[in-house]
């Protein structure tokens, strides 16, 4: 009976809070997950930021949820051809994590992100879409995080499209004709360096959204 019960249990190790590009606080995510049937383990994996540093367990009466610290790292992967692409890696820590062990990997990102946002706005300007840097920076999260999804959300509210996905596909997403590679502006740590650091800190690295890299690997060999 216990074996059948375990087969029905689920985990979700890729969740973003409002500290990066999610919509809910960590507490709200935990509350929602606790009420999801068969969900037993989650990891909070915000972009290039640790919103949680220690594992904890919530629940009672046999219904519990383990909440694990994690992060989604942006990395630079260099193909044999020399072409560079941004590849995301999820890391999960089964107990706890010291964010200071990754501080040197995060430090260069903020300066480069500002340049990247400005380049995106300049590119949109060429298409007749005028957004000010002030408008975009109002979307910045308390951690300082700002990304393309925030720009897309602003564009939806201003009437340039009906959904974030539409804006991403048409104007600023990875497979848009107008895509600007983040690695041209942001100094993300090398893919191998990030993997080694995660392992050194007793974490588990997982390739994030691998299907989206299928086209990249074919084009960059």
PyMOL commands that set and color helices and strands:
alter all, ss='L'
color gray80, all
select helices_A, chain A and resi 2-8+26-34+99-126+133-137+148-157+164-172+182-184+191-200+210-220
alter helices_A, ss='H'
color red, helices_A
select strands_A, chain A and resi 10-15+39-44+56-60+63-78+84-93+204-207
alter strands_A, ss='S'
color yellow, strands_A
deselect
rebuild
show_as cartoon
